[in-house]
Amino acid sequence: MVSQIISNMKKVDFDIDLHHLPRVEGHGNIRISVKDGRLEEATWAVVETPRFFEVIVKGMNAERVPFLTSRICGICSISHSLTSIRALERAMEIQPPETARLIRLLAMHGETLQSHALHLFFLAAPDFFDAPSALPLMQSHPEIVQAGLQLKELGNEISAITTGRCTHPVSLVVGGVSKAPSKEALLKLRTMIAERRAALDMTTEFFMTLQIPAFVRETEFISLCNGSTYPSIGGDLVSTDGVVHDENDYLLMTNEYLTEFSTSKFTKVSRQSSAAGALARFNNNFSLLHPQARAAAAAFGLEPVCHNPFMNNVAQLVECHHIMADAAMLVDRLLDADLHDIRTAFKPKAGKATGAVEAPRGVLYHHMETDDEGKVVKADCIIPTTQNNANIHYDLHALAEQALQEGKTEKETEKLCVMLVRSYDPCISCSVH
Amino acid sequence: MKHLGFNIGKVKIGSFDFTCCEGCQLQLANRESTLPDFLALIDVRNFREISSERFDDYDIALVEGSVTRSDEIERLKKIRAQAKVLVAFGSCACFGGVNSLKNGIPQEEAVREVYDGKTIETMPSTRIADIVSVDYCIPGCPVSKEEVERILVGMVTRSLVSLPKYPVCVECKQRLNICLFDLGQLCLGPVTRAGCDAVCPTGRTACLGCRGPAEDINFPSFEQLVRDKKLSSSEMREMLGFYNGFADYLEHEKS
């Protein structure tokens, strides 16, 4: 206590200026400036080069669009593909067959599992050991890294079997899917999921030994909600502040605005910022998680509504439990389904609609307008990380303030700030698109 | 590691991203079952996406993405000066990629539409080889990890490194697929370089040419095939332009 008071009295000066933050996807900078022990600035700036997808998609045939928009992101390409497909199917009033719907849900699980495993083991975990990457952990904790690789490989395998390839899907098309997985492949998946549950349990035990930083800043969590299943593709837009909107009213849930210091836009709803992602889904849909996932949450003491952004890591792990259980169920349903009825033929027509999908990092919106030849005349994409930028920015301020009050050194403050940004699992190249 | 009884030192690698989706770099962490062996071959000296350690003593630079902003030119030149071998990694680096689709639109108009009045610097998407010299190209959207492994092993063991010269159709036939032309669809398999194991037509979707042209393709014959099948030539051009790998052929057609 005494040492804390003394350190608080020190008039510290430091500038933290981190360019191209490592172990995140894309290019972002953190700036923290402290003068005479007072926080003068805390900024989260995205400096990624924009690619103008909303402009280049115009005039493109609807059937080709998902192959373009999947290229917005190398990690969540399946989500982008399916979000465009959902928007276009709703715009042109196309009803994909039930089997295709199940294949798409399974594909989403595959992508989220690989994305969460990548983030938890390769991007987030090294911070807890002061390691620069997961490579040293391969020496010090080989069995844990092996478990992580097993989960990641399972996610990739689910994606490859359901969509033809793990990055940039080939068989997700407007109207359904172009090719169904074979029964043999589905049986292989069933075995693989059952075998790898041990890796998930080992992962859970491992993460329970890690010290999650204590930090709380109340915010508004936004996710999809359909009332009957844990959200994935489509649904109402809800927030923990009680806001509910129809999928097509996505603009009311984002309110994008520009800042001086960032190439990625910021968003807000009821407060100065809001958050999307695993923790937001968890906070809005806890009761719809598989019982195994709820048990995992209980083991970590994670309850809705949790306002500690560092707990997003734990929420991702909880979702991995849900995914493993739900994917096994979907594989069984597909084994009983008609694997030939996978694609609805359609006539192009003019229309407009929004597709919303829970990508690994949070709710993703594509709005599409088509003409009567099925060509896109207008497109708008709002990405999860865009919806987290403002929250990261204001969190950084509050966290740096807290670190100063606790008498943390420059180095400790920097580490906490970097861990905070990483806990959001930002996908920056996605957010500037 | 040992190869054919000889000890081989690890090769120092740097992995860098420019304007892209980072999907190609992500492939380096895929194929988890061979990942430990792959990592035994390489010494990761600089790879921002997975490590906060950054050193400048790499021998091979893998460069993903295309160049769309002036600061990227300077960064790329520095990497070229350092690397003994520079690899254009993926379709954006090799050809400009899907980013090039904006090159046909006035850049100010693109900025105005997305950023509504804010000044954002951007320039037409440029492939890496137009800025610095490139030693190898590994095309693909995304690259195939299997091919990357094969090529890196070849570089480390100083054996001949090459890409398949034949088109995707060869691999597609090997996989016993129904030809998409027979299903009434247009596909760039006949003119695109193989090496992807015909992953798209195997999934019953058209090849969009992400690996660029195969060697010695008969382009007029391909155009004739499209006409014979009564398929749309404007769609063919849209497909050829998707990854910008066929820019030379599209130019030729115009003239």
Interface residues (C-beta under 8 A of the other chain):
Chain A: H20 P22 R23 V24 E25 G26 T49 P50 R51 F52 E54 V55 I56 M60 N61 R64 F67 L68 R71 I72 C73 G74 I75 S77 L118 F122 L123 P126 P132 S133 A134 L135 M138 L149 Q150 K152 E153 N156 T163 G164 R165 C166 T167 H168 V170 S171 V173 S178 K179 L258 T263 S429 C430
Chain B: D17 F18 T19 C20 C21 E22 G23 C24 Q25 L26 Q27 A29 N30 E32 S33 L35 P36 L39 V44 F47 R48 E49 I50 S51 S52 E53 R54 T68 R69 E72 G97 V98 N99 L101 K102 I105 E109 A110 V111 E113 V114 Y115 D116 K118 I120 T122 C141 P142 V199 C200 T202 G203 R204 T205 L208 E235 E238 F242
